[in-house]
Amino acid sequence: MKEITQIRKNKISLLDYDYKQDIENRVLLSKLTEFELSILEEILFSSITTSLSRLSKDLETSEKKLLSVLEKFEKANLLKIDGQIINIDKKMRKYFEFEYQRFEENFKPDLLFINNLLHKIPIHVLPIWYTIPKSSNNIFASIIDK
């Protein structure tokens, strides 16, 4: 008797993932100047809530110049400006921290980087996109193993 194996074709659909927002954010990052990158770095590694005056003082720049850059980041949903108060979105901050590492001089994608990339995709979509053994207790490790 011959064994019959069913080969499942995985179907990747970008509709399962907010690719438009991801592309917009990557385009934004690719167009940032060195000054804007320094502001982004300060935002990523500062408190979740800060003030415009404090950020201006830390970066040694005028509030007016700083505000024009912060408005770009506000459009990307990284932060909200409420008068003098700047509230940084935790989820988007994590996203930008991850993307920011690509700008590092010695950047080389490794398994941890790929694992973080997979975390951007909703977990219920991963079994549709990738073949994962039913006995797997770690989806990400199974995908990387394949």
C-alpha positions as CSV (number, residue, x, y, z in Angstrom):
1,M,0.0,0.0,0.0
2,K,1.3,3.4,-0.9
3,E,1.4,6.2,1.6
4,I,-0.6,9.2,0.5
5,T,0.7,12.4,1.8
6,Q,-1.2,15.6,1.5
7,I,1.0,18.6,0.6
8,R,-0.6,21.7,1.9
9,K,0.1,24.8,-0.1
10,N,0.6,27.7,2.3
11,K,-1.1,30.9,1.1
12,I,0.5,34.1,2.2
13,S,-2.0,37.0,2.0
14,L,-0.9,40.5,2.8
15,L,-4.5,41.3,3.8
16,D,-3.8,39.3,7.0
17,Y,-1.1,41.9,8.0
18,D,-1.2,45.7,8.2
19,Y,1.4,46.0,5.4
20,K,0.4,49.5,4.4
21,Q,1.3,50.9,7.9
22,D,4.5,49.0,7.9
23,I,5.5,50.3,4.5
24,E,4.6,53.9,5.4
25,N,6.7,53.6,8.6
26,R,9.7,52.1,6.7
27,V,9.5,54.8,4.1
28,L,9.4,57.4,6.9
29,L,12.5,55.9,8.5
30,S,14.4,55.7,5.2
31,K,13.8,59.5,4.6
32,L,14.9,60.6,8.1
33,T,17.8,63.0,8.3
34,E,20.6,62.5,10.8
35,F,19.0,65.1,13.0
36,E,15.6,63.4,12.8
37,L,17.2,60.1,13.7
38,S,18.8,61.6,16.8
39,I,15.3,62.8,17.8
40,L,13.9,59.4,17.2
41,E,16.6,57.8,19.2
42,E,15.9,60.2,22.1
43,I,12.2,59.3,21.9
44,L,12.8,55.6,21.9
45,F,15.1,55.6,24.8
46,S,13.4,58.1,27.0
47,S,10.3,58.0,29.3
48,I,6.9,57.1,27.9
49,T,5.7,60.5,28.9
50,T,7.9,63.6,28.4
51,S,7.6,67.3,27.7
52,L,8.5,69.3,24.7
53,S,10.7,71.6,26.7
54,R,12.6,68.7,28.3
55,L,13.1,67.0,24.9
56,S,14.2,70.3,23.4
57,K,16.7,70.9,26.2
58,D,18.1,67.3,26.0
59,L,18.6,67.6,22.2
60,E,19.8,71.2,22.4
61,T,17.4,72.5,19.8
62,S,14.5,74.9,19.6
63,E,11.0,73.7,20.4
64,K,9.8,75.0,17.0
65,K,12.4,72.9,15.1
66,L,11.7,69.9,17.3
67,L,7.9,70.2,16.9
68,S,8.1,69.9,13.1
69,V,9.9,66.6,13.4
70,L,7.6,65.3,16.2
71,E,4.6,65.9,13.9
72,K,6.1,63.4,11.5
73,F,6.3,60.8,14.3
74,E,2.8,61.7,15.4
75,K,1.5,60.9,11.9
76,A,3.2,57.5,12.2
77,N,1.3,57.0,15.5
78,L,4.5,56.8,17.5
79,L,3.5,59.6,19.8
80,K,0.7,62.1,20.7
81,I,1.4,65.7,21.3
82,D,-0.9,67.3,23.8
83,G,0.3,70.9,24.3
84,Q,3.7,70.6,26.0
85,I,3.2,66.9,26.9
86,I,4.4,64.1,24.6
87,N,2.9,60.7,25.1
88,I,4.8,57.8,23.4
89,D,2.7,54.8,22.3
90,K,4.3,51.6,23.8
91,K,3.4,49.3,20.9
92,M,4.7,51.7,18.3
93,R,7.8,52.4,20.4
94,K,8.6,48.7,20.4
95,Y,8.1,48.6,16.6
96,F,10.4,51.6,16.0
97,E,13.0,50.2,18.4
98,F,13.1,47.1,16.3
99,E,13.3,48.9,13.0
100,Y,15.9,51.4,14.4
101,Q,18.4,48.6,14.8
102,R,18.7,48.4,11.0
103,F,20.4,51.7,11.1
104,E,23.3,50.5,13.3
105,E,26.6,50.2,11.5
106,N,27.3,46.6,12.4
107,F,23.7,45.4,11.8
108,K,23.5,41.8,10.7
109,P,20.1,40.0,10.8
110,D,20.2,37.0,13.1
111,L,17.7,34.4,14.3
112,L,16.6,36.8,17.1
113,F,15.9,39.4,14.4
114,I,13.9,36.9,12.3
115,N,12.0,35.9,15.5
116,N,11.1,39.5,16.1
117,L,10.0,39.9,12.4
118,L,7.6,36.9,12.9
119,H,6.2,38.6,16.0
120,K,4.9,41.4,13.8
121,I,2.5,38.9,12.1
122,P,-0.6,38.1,14.1
123,I,-0.1,34.7,15.7
124,H,-3.3,33.2,14.3
125,V,-2.0,33.9,10.8
126,L,1.3,32.1,11.2
127,P,0.0,28.6,10.8
128,I,-1.7,29.7,7.6
129,W,1.5,31.2,6.2
130,Y,3.9,28.5,7.4
131,T,3.8,24.7,7.9
132,I,4.0,24.0,11.6
133,P,3.9,20.6,13.2
134,K,0.8,19.9,15.3
135,S,3.0,18.9,18.2
136,S,4.8,22.2,18.3
137,N,4.6,24.2,21.5
138,N,6.6,27.1,20.1
139,I,5.4,28.4,16.7
140,F,8.4,30.7,16.2
141,A,11.0,28.0,16.9
142,S,9.2,25.6,14.5
143,I,9.2,28.2,11.7
144,I,12.8,29.0,12.2
145,D,13.7,25.2,12.3
146,K,12.0,24.8,8.9
